[in-house]
Amino acid sequence: MAQASKHMTTSEGDAASGAPSLPPDGHILLCDDDAELRRLLAALLRENGYRVTPACDGRDVSRHIETADIDLIILDVMLPGKSGLDICREIRVTSTVPILMLTAKGSETDRVVGLELGADDYVAKPFSPNELLARVKALIRRARMPGEPQRRAESRNLVFDNWRLDTLRRELRNPDGVIIDVSAGEYDLLLAFLEAPNRVLDRDYLIEVTRKKSEGGFDRSIDVQVSRLRRKLDTSERDDGLIKTVRGAGYMFVGEVRRG
């Protein structure tokens, strides 16, 4: 934790409890290869009302941009393999999603190159939590100027097998239109599956998405959450429901998912 903490500075008033109220429906894709820093930042953002999807490299970023409705990408410059600057350049070919760069040294070169490649803003490490939150809020607010809200509202319903998940209201309705009660963890788990249908998601990723991480490296709680979610989604005792177990790999949501 100390290794990651050095990237964020603390000062009076930086506590999450004193942070401004932020939109509950903002979806942030957070890409940093430092797992501890990624968890710290994800916790900070979630405590302030954002949904966070973690990513550790360019492949993760590309996959989530294709399948999820992203409001903002927080992208570290220094990544293994393809750099954050390269990823930023590729994103800008097809997407205008806001990009906030994290620069390790805060060098002028990284800042200038990042902005020239299409980044919208940057934060130099070490940074204060309040500075990061302020920049995140400003970028998402700017992206939601008139003309955007209606388009985004139409895309916040995820439909699958006659079920409907309203990601604005955080409501799950069954094929009969009845609201099904789901916990916060079950909601995050289902959303992760729906954003990556027909793809295997490993346990570590699902644990991170649902904000559950044990002190050790092994946690079976995600299996319990998957079982509970299965019981709510499956109307029979069949073992071939919407969420498949991929032995030795994780879980996969099977079926078509559309926005509507």
Sequence and secondary structure as in RCSB ss.txt:
>XXXX:A:sequence
MAQASKHMTTSEGDAASGAPSLPPDGHILLCDDDAELRRLLAALLRENGYRVTPACDGRDVSRHIETADIDLIIL
DVMLPGKSGLDICREIRVTSTVPILMLTAKGSETDRVVGLELGADDYVAKPFSPNELLARVKALIRRARMPGEPQ
RRAESRNLVFDNWRLDTLRRELRNPDGVIIDVSAGEYDLLLAFLEAPNRVLDRDYLIEVTRKKSEGGFDRSIDVQ
VSRLRRKLDTSERDDGLIKTVRGAGYMFVGEVRRG
>XXXX:A:secstr
 HHHHTTB   TT SGGGS    TT EEEEE S HHHHHHHHHHHHHTT EEEEE SHHHHHHHHHHS  SEEEE
ES  SSS HHHHHHHHHHH    EEEEESS  HHHHHHHHHHT  EEEESSB HHHHHHHHHHHHHHHTSTTSHH
HHHHTSEEEETTEEEETTTTEEE TTS EE   HHHHHHHHHHHHSTTSEE HHHHHHHTT   SSS   HHHHH
HHHHHHHH SSS S SSEEEETTTEEEE S  EE 
